């Protein structure tokens, strides 16, 4: 076994190296080596993923009125995503669920945790059954 240390300057470089490793895994005939390449690519992508706790998103608004334009931007995925109040995030979550988006994708867009999105979905299903 040989260990190699690679220093990358940015997350973009890590994602690029991960893509190269995945391509290499697809072309390698040795299944064990291909699995090793995919594992390394997965670890690089995890490292390159931005930390949601340290991002510089502006604080969420606390007003009682709903900003329909902000909700529409989030649903359409127009970057930069605006900060949403809790009510706006819930509405955007409901609309994205109707568009068959996954819970992790919805959580990233609305600025909530995946667990919160799943809880909102369960509450909406329960309300629909009444």
VOGU-3710 file (C-alpha; in Angstrom, 3 decimals, decimal comma):
1> xxxxxxxxxx> 0,000/0,000/0,000  1,242/3,449/-0,908  -0,072/6,613/0,715  0,016/9,874/-1,172  -0,644/13,339/0,225  -2,040/15,922/-2,173  -2,579/19,576/-1,285  -5,306/21,332/-3,217  -5,755/25,089/-3,235  -9,541/25,237/-3,446
11> xxxxxxxxxx> -12,707/23,135/-3,288  -12,997/23,520/-7,062  -9,685/21,704/-7,474  -10,918/18,927/-5,162  -14,109/18,508/-7,225  -12,047/18,431/-10,418  -9,733/15,740/-9,032  -12,792/13,761/-7,880  -14,189/13,871/-11,417  -10,877/12,611/-12,786
21> xxxxxxxxxx> -10,857/9,765/-10,244  -14,411/8,777/-11,209  -13,434/8,703/-14,892  -10,412/6,609/-14,025  -12,620/4,221/-12,024  -14,950/3,800/-15,008  -12,075/2,862/-17,298  -10,095/0,612/-14,907  -10,625/-3,125/-15,421  -9,559/-4,025/-11,872
31> xxxxxxxxxx> -12,787/-3,795/-9,842  -10,949/-3,426/-6,541  -8,872/-0,519/-7,786  -11,951/1,108/-9,343  -13,701/0,855/-5,963  -10,710/2,548/-4,313  -10,830/5,390/-6,859  -14,563/5,899/-6,280  -14,040/5,971/-2,517  -11,310/8,579/-2,848
41> xxxxxxxxxx> -13,551/10,643/-5,158  -16,412/10,432/-2,643  -14,120/11,632/0,178  -12,850/14,517/-1,942  -16,407/15,594/-2,791  -17,349/15,473/0,892  -14,376/17,695/1,741  -15,190/20,116/-1,092  -18,831/20,435/-0,040  -19,443/23,829/1,563
51> xxxxxxxxxx> -20,195/23,775/5,259  -23,711/25,103/5,746  -22,833/26,434/9,190  -20,043/28,694/7,947  -21,579/30,050/4,754  -22,078/33,778/4,539  -25,787/33,823/3,813  -27,605/36,893/5,112  -29,854/36,344/8,130  -33,412/35,222/7,543
61> xxxxxxxxxx> -36,064/37,914/7,585  -38,431/37,939/10,544  -41,306/39,878/8,970  -44,805/38,447/8,969  -45,486/39,149/5,297  -44,589/36,579/2,657  -42,208/37,533/-0,132  -43,655/35,598/-3,079  -40,796/36,670/-5,349  -38,205/35,172/-2,967
71> xxxxxxxxxx> -40,174/31,925/-2,796  -40,338/31,772/-6,611  -36,571/32,359/-6,918  -35,900/29,442/-4,574  -38,378/27,158/-6,359  -36,833/28,006/-9,743  -33,312/27,660/-8,305  -32,212/31,136/-9,377  -28,896/31,976/-7,723  -28,119/33,679/-5,439
81> xxxxxxxxxx> -30,856/32,155/-3,334  -32,529/34,737/-1,107  -32,897/34,124/2,628  -36,400/32,928/3,507  -38,485/33,313/6,620  -39,747/30,084/8,172  -43,175/30,459/6,546  -41,623/31,180/3,145  -39,291/28,201/3,490  -42,234/25,932/4,261
91> xxxxxxxxxx> -44,165/27,148/1,223  -41,099/26,725/-1,001  -40,599/23,240/0,446  -44,192/22,316/-0,364  -43,843/23,565/-3,955  -40,501/21,811/-4,471  -42,033/18,578/-3,139  -44,756/18,952/-5,766  -41,939/19,213/-8,360  -40,555/15,895/-7,012
101> xxxxxxxxxx> -37,351/17,349/-5,571  -35,503/15,287/-2,974  -35,396/16,279/0,691  -31,638/17,054/0,635  -32,075/19,304/-2,412  -35,022/21,112/-0,821  -33,114/21,548/2,438  -30,187/23,120/0,592  -32,406/25,515/-1,345  -34,599/26,722/1,532
111> xxxxxxxxxx> -31,804/26,861/4,108  -33,250/24,256/6,467  -32,035/20,866/7,604  -33,051/17,705/5,803  -34,764/16,511/8,971  -36,927/19,657/9,054  -37,966/19,147/5,433  -38,935/15,534/6,164  -40,932/16,669/9,218  -42,755/19,305/7,142
121> xxxxxxxxxx> -43,614/16,670/4,535  -44,956/14,309/7,204  -47,065/17,094/8,729  -48,456/17,991/5,296  -49,347/14,339/4,585  -51,036/14,059/7,968  -53,029/17,250/7,364  -54,113/15,984/3,926  -55,444/12,742/5,466  -57,785/14,594/7,857
//
